[in-house]
Amino acid sequence: MAELIQNPYVQILALIVGLAPLGAFLYRYSIKAYKALKNKIVFNIQRKYYGQLDTYTFITWRDYQLKKIYGDQFFTEIFGHTYPTFQIPFAEYYRYHEFKAKNVYSKDDVKKEGYEIKNGEVIFPEFKDTPVMSSGTITEITHKRQLLRKYKRIVGASIKYPKLAGFSLDHYDFNENGKIIHIYPKLSTYEYNVYSSHILEFELFEAYKKLKGKMDVPIDTLWTYLPFRHYIHFGDGVVDAGKEVLYSGIRRYSLFSVQCIVVFKDKNHNEYRTLLMKRSTDPTKVAAKLGYYQFFPAGGFELYEKELIHSMDMIKENYSLRKAIFREYLEEVFNEQDFKAVTSDGNSETTDIILNHPKILTITDMIEKGSAILNLLGVTVDLVTLRHEISFVLRIDEENYSHEKFCPNDEFTRENSAASKVRTPLSVVEKLLGGEGFSADEAPKFNQSSALLYKMFKESPFYIKQ
């Protein structure tokens, strides 16, 4: 036994075994430290990027260039400030019960082109294999790949469910007055949306830096710095599809958003108030418009399902405007975490539990009784990202509803917010839109889609002058 103990090989083996727990601990600690350092680096990159997007000089340059591309007529003045957004109205203010009855949309319209269907499941190609990335000249493709790599370093860590399917704009049917009478969607994923739509703002910023903020850049020169937007406008040809780009989802995967201005009679103050807060300033919580005022609920028109369940039956079940806005209502207004994403391994119901939720039944019961209305207002179009936002108004005249306890989720912040009480008088909204609380040389930090949503609401028959 003594000889065995004195054996140098046995001693080395014993030392290794004895140090194994320490080695395992150091390994785990180093991995954890590396991840923490990496997250801190990414966080700082995100902070710097979003901070630069908000500067007066960049916003002025951005809008000047967008006016070259689209013209002044597609910018909207709201309370004395001009925003790069415009409205496409519906043929009428469709009511809650009319969305399907008047054929505003149909589950049979979900397109089946652009991806494979295997065993009833939709298989989306990798984004790098989509026409967005594979079309254009060699120079354009190389430039897009470079921009994509840079942009992924900024937003990649913030994308929680990149493969989750959703509904993007394909096209509309219009009546003779140019108003929407029917919506046609196409399928995409959240990742597709970020890298073909959100990235349009990033490439504008990259162009701004490379051009050193020079304003008077010839349009032909400008296009060479904007390969993603150039592809959307020109495809592989030389003809600019300008107006079609604005009124359809041509050559991109711009995920529909849904947004709603909720206006309710506050019993304690005998006035109508709305839900308005600042978006979070934490880039791990939101991927755009950090610290901007926004009406809520608002969010992407995505499936309420597990990330990789993409059966056509499930997709059609999710293609519902009322389910989309009510899901956002539960998630953002009441912080119902179960409606943020389906992550359970169980077989629980999905979309049906939206409509059967007590908070939603309260609203639909009021609509049935006539003490509340839920109507479509129109579609807002953001020139920066070319996203379309289907916009609603929910006006609640039942005073007792103001007793509800609103609890917005972590996508919003009450820090340094004039809307710190969540319930914001309409008069305060208009002061903020007019620039109160902001310096004279900057536009109000108001999400442009929210600003236009308020304008649509105020010009509608649902606005009540106080």
Buried (B, 14 or more C-beta within 10 A) or exposed (E): EEEEEEEEEEEEEEEEEEEEEEEEEEEEEEEEEEEEEEEEEBBEBBBEBBEEBBEEEBBBBBBEBBBEBBEEEBBBEBBEBBBBBBBBBBBBBBBBEBBBEBEBBBBEBBEEEBBEEEEEBBEBEEBEEBBBBEBBEEEBBEBBEEBBEBBBBBBBBBBEBBEBBBBBBBBBEBEEEEBBBBBBBBBBBBBBBBBBBBBBBBBBBBBBEEBEEEEEBEEEEBBBBBBBBBBBBBBEEEEBBBEBBBBBBBBBBBBBBBBBBBBBBBEEEEEBBBBBBBBBBBBBBBBBBBBBBBBBBBBBBBBBBBBEBBBBEBBBBBBBBBBBBBBBBBBBBBBBEBBBBBEEEEEEEBBEBBBEBEBBEBBBEBBEEEBBBBBBBBBBBBBBBBBBBBBBBBBBBBBEBBEBEBEBBBBBBEEEBBBEEBBBBBEBBBBBBBBEEBEEEBBBBBBBBBBBBBBBBBEBEBBEEE
